[in-house]
Amino acid sequence: MRRTRIAEPSIAVRALRTEQGAGLTMYGFFIAGADLLQIAEISRVHRDGEGSLQGFQRKEIRHHVQSIVEFLDGGPVLFPNAIILALSPHAWFLESRGGKPGGDTGASVAGTLRIPLPSDGTKAAWIVDGQQRSLALSRARNKDFPVPVVAFVSEDVSVHREQFILVNKARPLPPRLIDELLPEVRASLPKDLAPRKMPSELVNLMNSAADSPFQGLIRRASEDRPEAVVTDAALVRVIQRSLGSALGALAPYKETVTSAADPTAMYRVLVAFWDAVREAFPNAWGLPPTESRLMHSAGIEAMGTLMDRIMSRVSPDGDLRRHAAESLARIAPHCCWTSGRWPDIERDWNDIQAVPRDIRLLSGQLTRLDHRYSFARAA
């Protein structure tokens, strides 16, 4: 006997249904603010036990949520910003009967949308945009406050992440969170986001691969581990600059009109150089940035400049690791990562900060050392 869907526990709302793109179903409706978290969950970004990225939402920003609660509780308010949901296909829509009004453009149809409330505690929707507002609405005094919602039907987390990034890219969304989510997005990306995908994929690999000197040392937005001492954003910038510069060590392996990108070759260059860095400065490697400016964002970015200089000198059939190790061994005695004072720039080791001026100073210092001692060896 066929089961009647309407007998399932659900919340019913009057809605408009339309389609966008290749048959993507969308709904627009209003719902009581307190009911939002009954039907939708917040998929927080994190890594599972196997290191795979889960979710996409940033952490709750308590002061932001509280300020919205105070606004909502302050009296009659206008709150027109729509919450964006990804909706399970298990929700169902019953079109209203009756004729259409004169002049109807046919852009949407009216009806009743029923959103299931599964008995196992799972949710039939996911919040793509508006988690802070949703949390605030659930805590406001007026539980019946009507909230506009736009929902698209999809259970594909990749689509959820794609929409989350596109909705938030013009807002103050943490760049580190966007960078970590980008490798998980399969859809075509805007021109301003696409160049950030490959660097973030390489950072993911360097943080997880057993042959990487950075294994477990990189801080990502989804994790908070005490042993992770290097900020992912610094490494992403190093890779971006190397790919974007004609003289960058990674530039020969980026995508062109006639060839695909070669991330394996990029990774090989990165591992060879940074493994040699770890060998050249063993007492500075793996320490918190307060104890070692090598692991500080300023040190990582300055060494990235040196990487481009050193690794671009390797012959096509040369030993990458050996070449990097020999170049770094010549300048290692003159570097001040954990103590001392950099002579040419007159700065104590711990005065170096992650600001553009200091990064340029330190990059120049390392470049001069490389030139000075490479030239002396050649002479």
Secondary structure, DSSP 8 states (H G I E B T S, - for coil): ----GGGS-EEEEEEEEEEETTTEEEEEEEEEGGGHHHHEE--B-EE-TTS-EE--B----HHHHHHHHHHHTTSS------EEEEE-TT-EEEE--S---TT---S-EEEEEEEE--TTS--SEEEEE-HHHHHHHHHSS-TT-EEEEEEEE---HHHHHHHHHHHHTTTT--HHHHHHHGGG--S---TTTHHHHHHHHHHHHHHH-TT-TTTTTEE-TT---TT--EEHHHHHHHHHHHHHSTT-SSGGGS--SSS---HHHHHHHHHHHHHHHHHH-TTTTTS-TTT-TTSSHHHHHHHHHHHHHHHTTS-TTS-HHHHHHHHHHHHGGG--SSSSEETTTTEEGGG--SSHHHHHHHHHHHHHHHHHHHHHHH-
